[in-house]
Amino acid sequence: MRRYWMSFDTKGAARLALIGLAVASLAACTSRPKPAGPAEPVAPQQPAPERPYTPTTPAPDPTPQGPLPGTIQDFVVNVGDRVYFDTDEYTVRADAQPLLAGQAQWLNRYSSVKVRIEGNADERGTREYNLALGARRANAVREFLVGQGVAASRIETISFGKERPLDPGTDETAWAKNRNARTAITDGAR
């Protein structure tokens, strides 16, 4: 046993000596900083020539804001696609005329677009009465747009009567929403 400890001690000591020698060799190879010599004279800096102030404008944001012109979304968001009517009426109300005038301008700008005017009614009354009332509302909107220069051949009409309510409620607020005519783009938009 003694021999085993002795050989281990000798091996361990030899390894330790080799590690020490490697560390000393590495330390000898490292470079030391050179002593600082006399400082070189520094020439005084000349001030930069002044440039006249020119305000810069920020670059325009490349991301378009809002819907693309000529799209269905442009029509719905920027113009509006629906007007409302009074109870049992199909005459275009005064508050709907500016919206319909905007629709006409948009349609005249995008002359390849075709639309369908969808007339709607609230739930009161018979099915037949509401289909007829929806048709009259759709035709009233069509006539307004034609009067604003939109070609009649680009406009079709349909009545849904009380079959497609916006609001399924059974009170005056719901009925007011359901008495409408919607201008739906059917062809030609981007």
Residue pairs with C-beta under 8 A, 6 or more apart in sequence:
66 74
66 77
66 78
67 73
67 74
67 77
67 78
68 74
68 190
69 190
70 110
70 113
70 189
70 190
71 189
71 190
72 185
72 189
74 106
75 81
75 103
75 106
75 183
75 185
75 189
78 106
79 99
79 102
79 103
79 106
80 99
80 102
80 103
81 103
81 182
81 183
81 184
82 180
82 181
82 182
82 183
83 92
83 93
83 96
83 99
83 100
83 141
83 180
83 181
84 93
84 96
84 176
84 177
84 179
84 180
85 91
85 93
85 137
85 179
85 180
85 181
86 93
86 179
87 122
87 175
87 179
88 133
90 133
90 136
90 137
90 139
90 140
91 140
92 100
92 140
92 141
92 144
97 144
100 141
100 144
100 145
100 148
101 148
103 145
103 183
104 144
104 145
104 148
104 149
104 150
105 148
107 113
107 115
107 145
107 150
107 154
108 148
108 149
108 150
110 188
110 189
111 151
112 187
112 188
113 154
113 185
113 187
113 188
113 189
114 154
114 155
114 156
114 185
114 186
114 187
114 188
115 154
115 155
115 156
115 183
115 184
115 185
115 186
116 155
116 156
116 157
116 158
116 183
116 184
116 186
117 138
117 139
117 141
117 142
117 145
117 155
117 156
117 157
117 158
117 181
117 182
117 183
117 184
118 134
118 138
118 157
118 158
118 159
118 160
118 164
118 181
118 182
118 183
118 184
119 133
119 134
119 135
119 136
119 137
119 138
119 139
119 141
119 157
119 158
119 159
119 160
119 161
119 181
120 134
120 137
120 159
120 160
120 161
120 162
120 164
120 165
120 166
120 178
120 179
120 180
120 181
120 182
121 129
121 130
121 131
121 133
121 134
121 137
121 161
121 162
121 178
121 179
122 130
122 162
122 165
122 174
122 175
122 176
122 178
122 179
123 130
123 162
123 165
123 170
123 175
123 178
124 162
124 175
125 133
125 162
127 161
127 162
130 161
130 162
131 159
131 160
131 161
132 159
133 159
133 161
134 159
134 160
134 161
134 181
135 157
135 158
135 159
137 159
137 179
137 180
137 181
138 157
138 158
138 159
138 181
139 157
140 181
141 181
141 183
142 152
142 155
142 157
145 155
145 183
146 152
146 155
156 186
162 178
165 174
165 177
165 178
166 177
166 178
166 180
167 173
167 174
167 177
167 178
168 174
